[in-house]
Amino acid sequence: MSDSAGGGESGGVAATGQDTEADNEPPHRAPLLFEGDHLQLGELREEGAAPAAKRLRMSGEEHGQGRVAEPVMMHGETPAQAGLLPEDSASPAQRTGEPTKCEEKDQGGEEVPVSDRGEDECHENGNGGHDAPLDEGETKSEEELNANGSADSPSDGQHLGLDFTQNPQMLTGSWAEYSSLPENYLKGCKWAPDGSCILTNSADNVLRVYNLPPEIYSYNWDLLPEMSPVLRMAEGDTIYDYCWYPKMNSLDPDTCFLASSSRDNPVHVWDAFYGEVRASFRPYNHLDELTAAHSLCFSPDGTQLYCGFDKTVRVFYTERPGRDCEERPTVVKKQGQSGIISCFGFSPCQSVYACGSYSRCAGLYSCQDGTLLALLPTRHHGGLTHLLFSPDGNYLYTGGRKDPEILCWDLREPGKVVFSLKRNVTTNQRIYFDLDVSGRYLLSGDTEGVVSVWDTQTAPPEGNEELLQPQLRYQAHWDCTNGISIHPFMPLIATSSGQRQFLWPDDSEGDSASDSEGGEAVMSPQEIKQDNALSLWWAGPLGPATDGNQEPNTLAVEA
């Protein structure tokens, strides 16, 4: 077997700040072998074993405490599909009698098994993967029809989809995990493509994986405990970006991995079961010095990893770790898209990807050779930090830092803005937004902790540019709501909160408030309301067990 999860250059659940891997040495693991749509790790498989069954969990160390390898078993049969698991919704550890709360169990990224949904469907930024109908009137998928629709299962709510006629209800979250270190604010959250778990990034440079609580599958939501991460992956420095492998399926451990990029480090591919570094992609600049990628995104089929740099995109092949890559400059003969490439998005319908840059513009490129197809006008007030394609591929949504608008571009007429969405962004921090699977609802947080929900179908059909008013606004956090992610097929929303706070050093130096770095808010300690947390919200029809059980911090906000 390979090296343990916490040792050497594996970069496992090590202490924060530990250097995860030497720049010029490959990780001490078996080479990645590409088989069809999945990556295979030879060392993690035992001969004759079923591909979907988990093996002995690797021993590792976490916070100085030794861990003993213990078997993690899975049922041999296929569970109820689409995440509707009335009997088998518990994680494998819970099925074997282990305690529900796995705070220090390090279960190696164990996920609630869900089925392999439509392989042909894909979404931008690797967040989508396996779609199921969410809107009323749409046909249920075969997996959902096979699910056990017992009285204790909220399957009806899952099929009905998102419901924003009332405020979402907070179910549970994780906040104690981020209170041990000062100012350990979060920097976003992303559901896994199969919806079994959620990934977070925080200021302590640790990526955390949370399983979806099995109690979610029943209406006994008053029994939901606080969530604890089942996996922690520590990077050596500030994490710039991270993304899931778009074909991730928890029934096949070989597909369960993610990529991250951090300052002065290569791009790491993390095993989402064991918390180890599977492989590294090492980009070098023209001086043959290791350089860090500012943004990451897998291609929809997962065969390529796109990395953003200053006026350059480097494309690595997923099955071939190392330094070999294809360079695609975004500026040729002083023409093109300048600035650092800060975010990516892939069209779900065409062989086109979009790049956003800190030069406040977005460009459309061919996936085949990186040819610039269109350069959108510079309309944003700050550098772009996030962009998304609509599911039909006709529209592109872009948002920037210290920019009060999300713009909707009609790609059939490049340069035309259909409508804009107003949000309060007064920080350089990346504020994510997300679209539901139908493309109807767009959700975004802001620096005041308010989540806004826009119904894009209420936009004027003639496409005259105007400000689209939100359908719903509610106070999700008391601090900046920087991350938001909609579950792939359930009416669940995940939000993350927090931001860097700047204190007045002394009353006599109060005039220096305007000179604070980045123009961030400067306040006294008494005025600070820190809220560093991950929260899960139910945005579907409520069951009988939750009637009248609205959380007190889910407050409506006047539009």
Stockholm file with secondary structure:
# STOCKHOLM 1.0

chainA/1-559         MSDSAGGGESGGVAATGQDTEADNEPPHRAPLLFEGDHLQLGELREEGAAPAAKRLRMSGEEHGQGRVAEPVMMHGETPAQAGLLPEDSASPAQRTGEPTKCEEKDQGGEEVPVSDRGEDECHENGNGGHDAPLDEGETKSEEELNANGSADSPSDGQHLGLDFTQNPQMLTGSWAEYSSLPENYLKGCKWAPDGSCILTNSADNVLRVYNLPPEIYSYNWDLLPEMSPVLRMAEGDTIYDYCWYPKMNSLDPDTCFLASSSRDNPVHVWDAFYGEVRASFRPYNHLDELTAAHSLCFSPDGTQLYCGFDKTVRVFYTERPGRDCEERPTVVKKQGQSGIISCFGFSPCQSVYACGSYSRCAGLYSCQDGTLLALLPTRHHGGLTHLLFSPDGNYLYTGGRKDPEILCWDLREPGKVVFSLKRNVTTNQRIYFDLDVSGRYLLSGDTEGVVSVWDTQTAPPEGNEELLQPQLRYQAHWDCTNGISIHPFMPLIATSSGQRQFLWPDDSEGDSASDSEGGEAVMSPQEIKQDNALSLWWAGPLGPATDGNQEPNTLAVEA
#=GR chainA/1-559 SS CCCCTTSGGGCCSCCTTCCCCCTTSCCSSCCEEEETTEEEEGGGCCTTCCTTSCCBCCCCEETTEECCCCBCCCCSSCCCSTTCCTTTCSCHHHHTTCCSCCTTTCCSSCCCCCCCCCTTCCCGGGCCCSCCCCSTTCCCCHHHHHSCCCTTSTHHHHHHCCCCSSCCEEEEEECGGGSSSTTCCEEEEEECTTSSEEEEEETTSEEEEEECCGGGGSSCGGGCCCCCCSEEEECSSCEEEEEECTTCCTTSGGGCEEEEEETTSCEEEEETTTCCEEEEECCBCTTSCBCCCSEEEECTTSSEEEEEEBTEEEEEETTSCBSCCEEEESEETTEECCSBEEEEEECSSSSEEEEEETTSCEEEEETTTCCEEEECCCCCSSCEEEEEECTTSSEEEEEETTCCEEEEEETTSTTEEEEEEECCCCSSSCCCEEECTTSCEEEECCTTSEEEEEEGGGSCTTCCCCEECCSEEEECCSSCEEEEEECSSSSEEEEEECCCCEECSCGGGGGGGGGCGGGCCEECGGGCCCCCCEEEEECSCCCGGGTTCCCTTCEECCC
#=GC SS_cons         CCCCTTSGGGCCSCCTTCCCCCTTSCCSSCCEEEETTEEEEGGGCCTTCCTTSCCBCCCCEETTEECCCCBCCCCSSCCCSTTCCTTTCSCHHHHTTCCSCCTTTCCSSCCCCCCCCCTTCCCGGGCCCSCCCCSTTCCCCHHHHHSCCCTTSTHHHHHHCCCCSSCCEEEEEECGGGSSSTTCCEEEEEECTTSSEEEEEETTSEEEEEECCGGGGSSCGGGCCCCCCSEEEECSSCEEEEEECTTCCTTSGGGCEEEEEETTSCEEEEETTTCCEEEEECCBCTTSCBCCCSEEEECTTSSEEEEEEBTEEEEEETTSCBSCCEEEESEETTEECCSBEEEEEECSSSSEEEEEETTSCEEEEETTTCCEEEECCCCCSSCEEEEEECTTSSEEEEEETTCCEEEEEETTSTTEEEEEEECCCCSSSCCCEEECTTSCEEEECCTTSEEEEEEGGGSCTTCCCCEECCSEEEECCSSCEEEEEECSSSSEEEEEECCCCEECSCGGGGGGGGGCGGGCCEECGGGCCCCCCEEEEECSCCCGGGTTCCCTTCEECCC
//
